Amino acid sequence: MKTTSFRLDNRELERIEKLAREEGEDKSQSVRELLDYGWEYMMIRRYKDGKLSLSRLSQELEEPISEVIDLLADLGIQSPLEKDEVMEGYEALRQEY
């Protein structure tokens, strides 16, 4: 793992320290978690704004498309797939196994 440094203002540092305390982890772990959540949020926003395809979002989040669709549903973001397309996909997978 590499080390890098950033300049943070007091508010940002206080938020990191608060999160670390509440989660019972060190500040480094809290920062990594925040970066992951921030990346996920930015990629989802790009998808929602039509700047990323579902496939590309899946790649960026390093998750299978099915899990990305579930995540989008949990966040209230409508899937671009119609129900019939999803059911056809499930049927194709079932026939393979």
C-alpha angles and dihedrals in degrees: 000000000000126000125225135166133226135187111240130184120231094262093054092047092048090052092051092048092048092050091048091051094046093047095041093236137116122268093253092057091047091052092050089050092050091049090052092049091045092051091048092049093049093049092048090050090051090050092048090049090052095250095116132042121228089252092052091046089053090052094047092049091042090228133121115264091247091059092045090053089051090049091050090049091050088054093047094249110141117239115242089224122091118230092251091055092051092048091049089052092050091048091051091051092048091053091052092056 
